[in-house]
Amino acid sequence: MIWWVVAGILSYVAVPLLRPIFADQKRKNYLGEETPTGLGIAFVLSGGLVTTARLQLEFAALFVLTLLFFAIFGFVDDVYGEMSRKGFRGHFGARQLSTGALKALGGSVAALVIASSLATNAWELLLNGLNIALMANFMNLLDLRPGRCGKTFIVLSFFVYLLRPEALGPLLTMLWAVAGFLFWDLKRSVMMGDTGSNALGAVLGLACTIAFSLWGRIVLSLVLVGLNLLSERVSFSEVIESNPVLRYLDQLGR
């Protein structure tokens, strides 16, 4: 347990240390406040370092590679992305590819590379890669309010961890790292950006791939396809705001 606590403390301490570096990299939050973004690098670094220190754990190296690949793609979008282009149609509909489209394409390739080590045939390769890539995009879609993406990751990760705790120690490490970051996120002091949400989604998708049975992964892929397509027509924020329970959970801690 000491390693998990270390990950949380490192993440918490890293935010104020990194914040000056990201001072000029700002985006407007939902209240119109200029806020440094991309600070998800804090829990990516802390979670990655602690997991690297425990490479003897099963799947540890795979979790670290997933974190780095998807954090890099997210960081590029945070730095160079166009806020005016949203969703699949916004990023792929124009003649010139956006950084969001490049993030999606690069993430898809990375997802297949990662999935190849967990697949026994081409069908499993595609299924596993789809779940990793779509989970990354889904978590990106949630990062529109302070703490929303982080809280969702913590809750989902905890239940996925319980399915196969002996193999998902790195996932619990990330849970604690995100918890350390969440204090700053909920205060609207910083934003994790795509650097953080993209990495968290990919890590969660990887964990589901490891923990779920074949049928469980098939169901997950159908759910993720549905949610990602639904996001093109429906605002998740409006859905959450219209539901008293979801609204309460969403605002918890702000």
SVG drawing of the C-alpha trace seen along z (x, -y; Angstrom):
<svg xmlns="http://www.w3.org/2000/svg" viewBox="-33 -34 45 51">
<polyline fill="none" stroke="black" stroke-width="0.4" points="0.0,0.0 2.9,-2.4 3.6,-2.6 0.0,-3.7 0.3,-6.5 3.6,-7.5 2.0,-7.8 -0.8,-10.1 1.7,-12.3 4.0,-12.7 1.0,-13.6 -0.2,-16.2 3.2,-17.8 4.0,-17.7 1.1,-20.0 2.3,-23.2 5.9,-22.4 4.8,-22.0 2.1,-24.7 4.6,-27.6 5.9,-25.6 2.4,-25.4 1.4,-29.0 1.2,-30.1 -0.7,-27.0 -4.2,-28.0 -7.7,-27.2 -11.0,-28.6 -12.9,-26.3 -16.7,-26.0 -16.9,-29.3 -14.7,-31.1 -11.7,-31.2 -8.3,-31.0 -6.7,-27.9 -3.4,-26.1 -4.1,-22.8 -2.1,-19.6 -1.3,-19.2 -2.5,-15.6 1.2,-15.1 1.5,-15.2 -0.3,-11.9 1.1,-10.4 4.7,-11.0 4.0,-10.0 1.9,-6.9 4.4,-5.9 7.4,-6.3 5.9,-4.3 4.8,-1.6 8.3,-1.5 9.8,-1.0 7.6,2.1 8.2,3.6 8.2,7.1 4.4,6.8 2.5,8.5 1.6,6.1 3.5,3.2 5.6,2.4 2.5,2.5 0.7,0.0 3.7,-2.3 3.9,-2.2 0.2,-2.8 0.5,-5.8 3.4,-7.4 1.9,-6.7 -1.4,-8.2 -0.2,-11.1 2.1,-12.2 -0.7,-12.2 -2.9,-14.1 -0.1,-16.6 0.2,-17.4 -3.5,-18.1 -3.3,-20.3 -0.5,-22.4 -1.6,-22.7 -5.2,-21.7 -8.1,-23.8 -10.9,-24.2 -13.4,-25.0 -13.3,-21.5 -15.2,-18.9 -16.2,-15.3 -15.4,-12.9 -17.0,-15.1 -15.2,-18.2 -11.8,-16.5 -12.2,-14.3 -14.7,-16.3 -12.3,-19.0 -9.7,-18.6 -6.8,-19.3 -6.4,-16.9 -6.5,-18.4 -4.3,-17.5 -7.4,-15.7 -7.6,-13.5 -3.9,-12.8 -4.4,-11.9 -7.2,-9.5 -5.2,-7.9 -2.0,-7.7 -4.0,-6.3 -5.6,-3.7 -2.2,-2.4 -0.8,-2.5 -3.9,-0.6 -3.3,2.1 0.4,2.4 -0.5,2.7 -3.4,5.1 -1.1,7.4 0.5,8.6 -2.9,9.7 -4.4,11.2 -4.3,14.8 -5.8,14.1 -6.7,11.2 -10.3,11.0 -9.0,10.5 -6.4,8.0 -9.1,5.8 -11.5,6.2 -8.9,5.3 -7.5,2.4 -11.0,1.0 -11.7,1.1 -8.5,-0.7 -8.9,-3.4 -12.6,-4.0 -12.1,-4.2 -9.5,-6.8 -11.8,-8.9 -14.7,-8.4 -12.7,-9.7 -11.7,-12.7 -15.4,-13.4 -15.9,-13.5 -13.2,-16.1 -15.5,-19.1 -16.0,-19.9 -13.6,-20.0 -13.1,-16.5 -15.5,-14.7 -13.0,-12.7 -10.9,-12.0 -13.8,-10.9 -15.2,-8.6 -11.8,-7.0 -11.4,-6.4 -14.8,-4.8 -14.6,-2.6 -11.0,-1.6 -11.8,-0.5 -14.5,1.9 -12.4,3.2 -9.5,3.8 -11.7,6.0 -12.2,8.3 -8.5,9.3 -6.5,7.6 -3.5,9.9 -2.9,8.5 -4.1,4.9 -1.7,3.4 -0.6,0.7 -4.2,-0.3 -4.6,-0.9 -1.4,-2.9 -2.9,-5.2 -6.1,-5.5 -4.1,-6.9 -2.1,-9.2 -5.3,-10.6 -6.7,-11.1 -3.6,-13.2 -4.3,-15.4 -8.0,-15.7 -7.6,-18.3 -6.2,-20.8 -8.6,-19.8 -11.7,-20.3 -10.4,-23.8 -10.2,-24.8 -6.6,-25.6 -5.5,-23.4 -6.9,-21.2 -5.7,-17.7 -6.3,-18.3 -6.1,-15.6 -2.7,-14.7 -4.4,-13.3 -7.8,-12.2 -6.4,-10.4 -3.9,-8.5 -6.5,-7.6 -8.9,-6.2 -6.3,-4.1 -5.1,-2.7 -8.7,-1.9 -9.3,-0.3 -6.1,1.8 -7.3,2.9 -10.7,3.9 -9.0,5.9 -7.0,7.8 -9.8,8.3 -12.8,9.0 -13.8,12.3 -14.2,12.4 -18.0,11.7 -17.3,9.0 -15.0,7.3 -17.5,7.6 -20.2,6.0 -17.8,3.3 -17.0,2.5 -20.6,2.2 -21.3,-0.1 -18.2,-2.3 -19.2,-2.5 -22.7,-3.5 -21.5,-6.2 -19.0,-7.6 -21.5,-7.8 -24.1,-9.3 -21.7,-12.1 -21.9,-13.4 -25.6,-14.2 -26.1,-14.5 -24.3,-16.7 -23.2,-14.5 -23.0,-17.7 -26.7,-18.4 -27.6,-14.8 -25.7,-15.0 -27.2,-18.3 -30.7,-17.1 -30.3,-14.1 -30.3,-15.0 -28.1,-12.0 -25.6,-12.5 -25.6,-16.3 -24.9,-15.8 -22.0,-13.3 -20.6,-15.6 -20.5,-18.6 -19.2,-16.7 -16.0,-18.2 -16.1,-21.5"/>
</svg>
